[in-house]
Every structure is written in C-alpha cells, then in structure tokens.
C-alpha cells in the first residue's frame, strides 16, 4: 500500500489549501492517521492527527486554522488549511500508523508568501 499526498502549492498569506492523502489500498488495523510537516532547517513536526475513533489532535500553532478529516470509504484523509501564514511553509507528509507498520506519503510542498 502506498500513500499519495496532493494539494500543495503556492498561496498568499491568509489563503487556504486543502491537502489530500489517498491510500492505494486498504490498511489493516489503523490506529492513527495524520499530517506532519518539515520546514528547511527544522525538525519534522506533527500538524494534526485523527484516530480510528475520529478523535483529533492539533499542534498548538495550527489550532483553529487547520482541520483534519477522513473518508474511510475512499481510504483518504484531508487537511483543510485556512488563514495560512508564511510560517506554515513546509513539506507536508501524511502518515498512517497501523498495528503492523507505519506508512508515509511522499510529501507535498506548501509555500505561503507574505
């Protein structure tokens, strides 16, 4: 199974983007699905996660601006990003943690201009 992330791009500050992450097949025993990001010179950080029970958790820096959601029928998770700031610029990666192993997407670049 592979994860394919899409939806990144260049947007002005205050704008919005919607990231998608589609799995090529079903994954057994999903625990958590989420989005992480890595900016140049910084460590990778958690952005948002959604559990198998649909509970969500967000980094403090994106609370109130980003929304994570999932469509189990489509094996897809989304990250709606509103009120984007230049500091949100990074490569965004999707991840699925299952009982057997973790899966990672290839990353999609988000650039927010001031």
N, C-alpha and C positions, 0 to 999 in steps of 0.2 A: 504494500500500500504506500502510495506517495501523497504528499500534501502539496497542493499548488496554491500559492498565495498570489493575489492580484489586487488591483485597485489603487496602487500607489501613484504618485505623481507630484507635480509642482502646483502649489496653491498659495495664494496670498494669505497673510495673517488674518484671522477671523473667518476664514473659509472652512469648508467641510470636505471630507473624503470618506469613502466607505470601502474598507478592505474586506476581501473575501478569502476564505481558505477552504478549498474543496479537497476532500479525500477521494482517492481513486477507487476506493472500495470500503467495505465495512471493516471496522476495527472492533475486535472483541474486548470487552471489559474496560471500557473507557472510564477513567476516573475524573480527569480534568482536561479541559481544552482551553487554550489561551493564546495570548499575543504577548510577545516580548519585543524589545527594540534595542538597537545598538547604534549609538552615535560615535563618530570618529573620536578617538582618544578617551572614550568612556567604556565602562563595563556594560555588558548586556543587562537590561533590567526588565522586570515584569511590568507589563502595562495593565493587563486585565485577564482574568480567568473566569471560566464558568464550569461548575461542577456537573456531574451526571444528574444531580438533583436540581439543576438550574440555579443554584446559588451563584452569586457573582462576587468578585472582589477586584478592586481597582487600586492602582498606585495613587497616592495622595495627589500627585501632580496632574492627574487626568480626571479625578472625580468631578462629576457634574458636567464634564465636556465629552467624554467618551462613553459609548455603550456597547457592551459585548452581547451577542446573541447567537443562538444556534438553531439550525434546521436539521433535525436528526434524519428526516426523510431524504434530504439531499446530501447528508454527510458533510455539511458545510457550517462553518462559523463565520461570523461577521464582526467587524469593529467599525461602528459609526463614530467618526471623529468630527466634532464640531468645535467652533471657536478655536481653531488651530493657532498655535503660537510658533515662532521660529525655533524655540527650544524643543518642539516636538519633532524636528527634523531628525531622521534616523532611518536605518534599515529595519523594517518590521518583519518579524518572524512569527509564524503560527506554530503551535505545538499541540500535540495530543499525548497525554500520559495515560497509558493503559496498564492493566495488571501484568502484561507480558513485557512491554518495552515502551520507550518513548519514540515519537515521530516528530520530525521537524520539516517545515517547508523551506523553500529556497530563499525567502526574503523578498520584500518589495520595498523600494525606496520611496520615502516620503520627504519632500522638501517644502518647507514653509518659508516664504520670503516676507521680509518685513516691509 
